[in-house]
Amino acid sequence: MNRFLLTVLIFTSSVTCAQTYRDKFVNRTVFWSEVNLVYKTAGKWGFQLDHQYRRQAEDNGRDLNAFRYPLLQVFRPWISYQLSQPVQLSLSPLGFWWNWGRVSTYQPLTFFQEIRIIPQLQITKPIGNGQLIQRVRTELRWASRTDTLTSAYIFLSDGESQQVLADRFSLRLRTLARWMNPAFKRDPADNRWYTQLSIEPMLVVSASGIRFDQQRTYLALGRRIQEHLRLEVGYINQFTFQRREADRLHLFRFNHGLHLYVYLESGR
């Protein structure tokens, strides 16, 4: 999968300049966590708040301490409507993202913030004992400039408010295919344990020559503790591709992460 993706990314980049760039491959250990709090009404509406928190090791490929530095924190509300039994429409009207950048002994910890608006379409289909979930998201992003935290930080503007909407807007299309299937099943009615495999490629819509710059692959084992509570632990591989014009460098990064997930539902 990774070899195929590398081929696609290199092909979609500028072919005429490919021979002038150096290739660099970097592996990093990370920790990801996510908590989803969901409230479903007796009708078709639902409300959700998710919180993500991530940590990272030293950016040198050798450090295995995934909790060494902060990486990301997110608070994201959702409003959803069950259009039909398999089809759900959702909107995150305003999500807040805090991002900590690359870390090394030669570079200070960097930081930037984003706000995102995300409409989403999700289709769930039962297949055998499991289910296939297909999801499409459009992310409208407004990012602040990158800072090194050496001075007071102003959210999104940095004193240049006129440039925020025009120069710092980006658009991403994200698709996800997720397969969830019962595990350790001796009794046909026992659905406590399950496995999950998902693949999520991302498309950047911008003036950049890079279109498919990221993909996530996730494999997890989960358990339904109660009817409306489930926990997951898994491995996530995040592949990213960057082209640095100033350094004439193609950077291929593989983040190898331990992922913890909590889902709690109430209402009805």
MIKE-651031 format. One record per residue (C-alpha): residue number from 1; x, y, z. Coordinates in steps of 0.02 Angstrom, whole numbers, plus 50000, padded with zeros to 5 digits. Example, Ala and Ser with C-alpha at 12.3 -4.5 7.8 and 13.67 -1.06 7.14 Angstrom:
<nodes>
nr / xx / yy / zz
1 / 50615 / 49775 / 50390
2 / 50684 / 49947 / 50357
</nodes>
This chain:
<nodes>
nr / xx / yy / zz
1 / 50000 / 50000 / 50000
2 / 50138 / 50123 / 50047
3 / 50238 / 50084 / 49890
4 / 50086 / 50112 / 49781
5 / 50048 / 50277 / 49867
6 / 50227 / 50337 / 49847
7 / 50216 / 50301 / 49660
8 / 50054 / 50400 / 49645
9 / 50121 / 50548 / 49742
10 / 50281 / 50560 / 49643
11 / 50184 / 50548 / 49481
12 / 50063 / 50686 / 49530
13 / 50208 / 50800 / 49578
14 / 50302 / 50897 / 49446
15 / 50386 / 50766 / 49337
16 / 50504 / 50888 / 49254
17 / 50582 / 50937 / 49422
18 / 50584 / 50763 / 49497
19 / 50765 / 50730 / 49454
20 / 50824 / 50887 / 49545
21 / 50749 / 50841 / 49714
22 / 50825 / 50736 / 49853
23 / 50713 / 50606 / 49936
24 / 50711 / 50592 / 50125
25 / 50615 / 50460 / 50226
26 / 50574 / 50494 / 50409
27 / 50489 / 50381 / 50537
28 / 50417 / 50448 / 50699
29 / 50327 / 50370 / 50848
30 / 50165 / 50456 / 50902
31 / 50019 / 50435 / 51020
32 / 49840 / 50477 / 50969
33 / 49683 / 50481 / 51076
34 / 49503 / 50525 / 51038
35 / 49347 / 50541 / 51146
36 / 49174 / 50553 / 51066
37 / 49023 / 50609 / 51168
38 / 48862 / 50581 / 51071
39 / 48682 / 50627 / 51110
40 / 48545 / 50557 / 50997
41 / 48367 / 50619 / 51003
42 / 48211 / 50511 / 50984
43 / 48197 / 50580 / 50807
44 / 48329 / 50592 / 50672
45 / 48443 / 50724 / 50749
46 / 48604 / 50695 / 50844
47 / 48736 / 50801 / 50929
48 / 48918 / 50759 / 50960
49 / 49076 / 50832 / 51036
50 / 49242 / 50750 / 51001
51 / 49410 / 50788 / 51079
52 / 49575 / 50731 / 51005
53 / 49743 / 50738 / 51090
54 / 49910 / 50682 / 51016
55 / 50091 / 50674 / 51073
56 / 50251 / 50643 / 50976
57 / 50428 / 50577 / 50997
58 / 50586 / 50666 / 50942
59 / 50586 / 50688 / 50753
60 / 50739 / 50583 / 50719
61 / 50670 / 50408 / 50684
62 / 50755 / 50333 / 50838
63 / 50658 / 50402 / 50986
64 / 50520 / 50283 / 51045
65 / 50447 / 50396 / 51180
66 / 50284 / 50444 / 51095
67 / 50235 / 50556 / 51244
68 / 50387 / 50670 / 51238
69 / 50312 / 50823 / 51153
70 / 50136 / 50887 / 51114
71 / 50075 / 50863 / 50935
72 / 49892 / 50913 / 50920
73 / 49734 / 50953 / 51018
74 / 49559 / 50971 / 50944
75 / 49385 / 51018 / 51006
76 / 49254 / 50987 / 50872
77 / 49063 / 50993 / 50890
78 / 48946 / 50904 / 50768
79 / 48763 / 50913 / 50718
80 / 48696 / 50762 / 50624
81 / 48536 / 50712 / 50536
82 / 48490 / 50532 / 50491
83 / 48424 / 50556 / 50315
84 / 48383 / 50370 / 50298
85 / 48435 / 50210 / 50385
86 / 48604 / 50200 / 50296
87 / 48634 / 50386 / 50258
88 / 48686 / 50517 / 50385
89 / 48725 / 50701 / 50353
90 / 48835 / 50795 / 50477
91 / 48908 / 50968 / 50501
92 / 49046 / 51027 / 50616
93 / 49006 / 51214 / 50616
94 / 49167 / 51271 / 50700
95 / 49312 / 51162 / 50759
96 / 49465 / 51225 / 50851
97 / 49638 / 51147 / 50817
98 / 49804 / 51176 / 50905
99 / 49956 / 51104 / 50812
100 / 50134 / 51084 / 50874
101 / 50265 / 51065 / 50738
102 / 50422 / 50970 / 50699
103 / 50542 / 50945 / 50844
104 / 50731 / 50922 / 50839
105 / 50883 / 50975 / 50939
106 / 50918 / 51108 / 50806
107 / 50743 / 51182 / 50795
108 / 50627 / 51253 / 50928
109 / 50452 / 51187 / 50951
110 / 50336 / 51274 / 50828
111 / 50150 / 51305 / 50845
112 / 50000 / 51360 / 50742
113 / 49811 / 51360 / 50760
114 / 49666 / 51325 / 50643
115 / 49480 / 51339 / 50635
116 / 49386 / 51216 / 50524
117 / 49210 / 51199 / 50457
118 / 49170 / 51020 / 50402
119 / 49016 / 50953 / 50310
120 / 49009 / 50763 / 50301
121 / 48912 / 50622 / 50216
122 / 48917 / 50447 / 50290
123 / 48841 / 50287 / 50220
124 / 48834 / 50128 / 50326
125 / 48799 / 49960 / 50244
126 / 48782 / 49794 / 50337
127 / 48883 / 49656 / 50255
128 / 48871 / 49484 / 50334
129 / 48901 / 49501 / 50521
130 / 48993 / 49665 / 50501
131 / 48968 / 49834 / 50419
132 / 49055 / 49942 / 50290
133 / 49060 / 50129 / 50327
134 / 49097 / 50251 / 50185
135 / 49128 / 50432 / 50231
136 / 49162 / 50591 / 50131
137 / 49215 / 50753 / 50214
138 / 49253 / 50927 / 50150
139 / 49365 / 51027 / 50266
140 / 49369 / 51216 / 50253
141 / 49524 / 51271 / 50348
142 / 49588 / 51440 / 50408
143 / 49762 / 51427 / 50486
144 / 49868 / 51551 / 50581
145 / 50049 / 51582 / 50542
146 / 50179 / 51469 / 50623
147 / 50260 / 51535 / 50781
148 / 50401 / 51475 / 50894
149 / 50310 / 51526 / 51054
150 / 50443 / 51656 / 51093
151 / 50316 / 51797 / 51108
152 / 50131 / 51827 / 51143
153 / 50021 / 51737 / 51019
154 / 49864 / 51809 / 50937
155 / 49742 / 51679 / 50875
156 / 49735 / 51672 / 50684
157 / 49780 / 51853 / 50646
158 / 49957 / 51890 / 50708
159 / 49922 / 52073 / 50670
160 / 49880 / 52036 / 50487
161 / 49693 / 52009 / 50497
162 / 49663 / 52061 / 50317
163 / 49764 / 51913 / 50254
164 / 49682 / 51779 / 50361
165 / 49533 / 51736 / 50251
166 / 49617 / 51764 / 50084
167 / 49793 / 51694 / 50107
168 / 49770 / 51562 / 50241
169 / 49618 / 51469 / 50177
170 / 49637 / 51290 / 50113
171 / 49516 / 51156 / 50059
172 / 49533 / 50969 / 50084
173 / 49427 / 50823 / 50027
174 / 49439 / 50668 / 50135
175 / 49366 / 50497 / 50099
176 / 49364 / 50350 / 50218
177 / 49319 / 50167 / 50201
178 / 49299 / 50074 / 50367
179 / 49262 / 49890 / 50391
180 / 49199 / 49835 / 50563
181 / 49175 / 49650 / 50600
182 / 49137 / 49547 / 50757
183 / 49284 / 49458 / 50840
184 / 49300 / 49312 / 50962
185 / 49119 / 49268 / 50925
186 / 49060 / 49103 / 51000
187 / 48879 / 49150 / 51027
188 / 48785 / 49226 / 50875
189 / 48712 / 49358 / 50991
190 / 48882 / 49407 / 51062
191 / 48944 / 49568 / 50980
192 / 49053 / 49635 / 51120
193 / 49221 / 49618 / 51031
194 / 49252 / 49685 / 50857
195 / 49393 / 49728 / 50738
196 / 49409 / 49882 / 50630
197 / 49511 / 49920 / 50474
198 / 49503 / 50090 / 50390
199 / 49593 / 50180 / 50249
200 / 49579 / 50368 / 50229
201 / 49661 / 50460 / 50082
202 / 49657 / 50651 / 50074
203 / 49651 / 50769 / 49926
204 / 49714 / 50950 / 49937
205 / 49623 / 51076 / 49829
206 / 49746 / 51220 / 49808
207 / 49872 / 51298 / 49690
208 / 50004 / 51176 / 49755
209 / 50068 / 51041 / 49639
210 / 50040 / 50911 / 49775
211 / 49865 / 50839 / 49776
212 / 49869 / 50677 / 49876
213 / 49986 / 50725 / 50017
214 / 49922 / 50613 / 50158
215 / 49846 / 50443 / 50194
216 / 49798 / 50356 / 50356
217 / 49781 / 50170 / 50384
218 / 49707 / 50108 / 50548
219 / 49690 / 49934 / 50623
220 / 49606 / 49914 / 50793
221 / 49525 / 49796 / 50916
222 / 49372 / 49861 / 51009
223 / 49252 / 49808 / 51145
224 / 49076 / 49864 / 51187
225 / 49082 / 49885 / 51376
226 / 48897 / 49929 / 51385
227 / 48762 / 49959 / 51256
228 / 48815 / 50140 / 51228
229 / 49000 / 50132 / 51277
230 / 49143 / 50060 / 51177
231 / 49332 / 50067 / 51187
232 / 49463 / 50038 / 51051
233 / 49651 / 50018 / 51047
234 / 49743 / 50006 / 50883
235 / 49889 / 50049 / 50770
236 / 49879 / 50198 / 50652
237 / 49999 / 50234 / 50511
238 / 49997 / 50412 / 50446
239 / 50092 / 50441 / 50284
240 / 50127 / 50620 / 50229
241 / 50220 / 50693 / 50082
242 / 50298 / 50867 / 50073
243 / 50396 / 50954 / 49937
244 / 50514 / 51086 / 50004
245 / 50562 / 51203 / 49865
246 / 50697 / 51295 / 49960
247 / 50790 / 51134 / 50005
248 / 50747 / 51044 / 49841
249 / 50683 / 50903 / 49951
250 / 50545 / 50773 / 49942
251 / 50503 / 50725 / 50122
252 / 50412 / 50560 / 50150
253 / 50355 / 50544 / 50330
254 / 50281 / 50391 / 50417
255 / 50202 / 50418 / 50588
256 / 50179 / 50254 / 50683
257 / 50051 / 50278 / 50819
258 / 49964 / 50195 / 50965
259 / 49782 / 50250 / 50956
260 / 49654 / 50249 / 51098
261 / 49470 / 50284 / 51061
262 / 49321 / 50307 / 51177
263 / 49139 / 50320 / 51115
264 / 48999 / 50364 / 51236
265 / 48819 / 50383 / 51178
266 / 48663 / 50441 / 51272
267 / 48487 / 50502 / 51235
268 / 48338 / 50425 / 51150
</nodes>
